[in-house]
Amino acid sequence: MRGQTARRLKKLPIDELLLTSTDELVVSVRTYNAVFNHRSGLKAEEREERAYTIGELTRFSSAELRTWRNVGQKTLREVTARLAELGLRLADNEPTTYELRKDWNALDKRVQFVLHGDIEDDFEFGGDSDDCAVFMLDLIQDVRHWLGRVEKVAGVCFVPSHE
């Protein structure tokens, strides 16, 4: 049964997979109950109405899952394994909103300098257009990197892939 369900889920397009209820993951009774009971404050009528999706589950970090009642190392390994079978993972090592905001403030100062200053005259390059180009390329790369970090947290795509 587990193999059939996993194969069926793997065949789903990613957008459908992420919207699939966690009820579709075939896990032990203990793991099922830990996820099921956490998702709605243990009220039976709300549990029926509000199931986590697989996509919502992937937004939790392993540290957050460990704070849930009855989630220990064994349950965490099982959740991680089921997600891995689907090519997914928990949100470990993703930046916090605070870190993203702090990083953006530093980037924004550089962006504002470019937008509102005479970059070739005011900057330390002394007007050298090669140095100006390097500054701009570095800034663009840093903004793209920041957007990539935001994508992980928000689950959206800002920067198209050029592969």
Buried (B, 14 or more C-beta within 10 A) or exposed (E): EEEEBBEEBEEBEEEEBBEBEBBBBBBEEEBBBBBBBBBBEEEEEEBEEEBBBBBBBBBBBBEEBEEBEEBEEEBBEBBBEBBEBBEBEBBEEBBEEEEBEEBBEEBEEBEEBEEEEEBEEEBEBEEEEEBBEEBEEEBEEBBEEBBEBBEBBEEEEEEEEEE
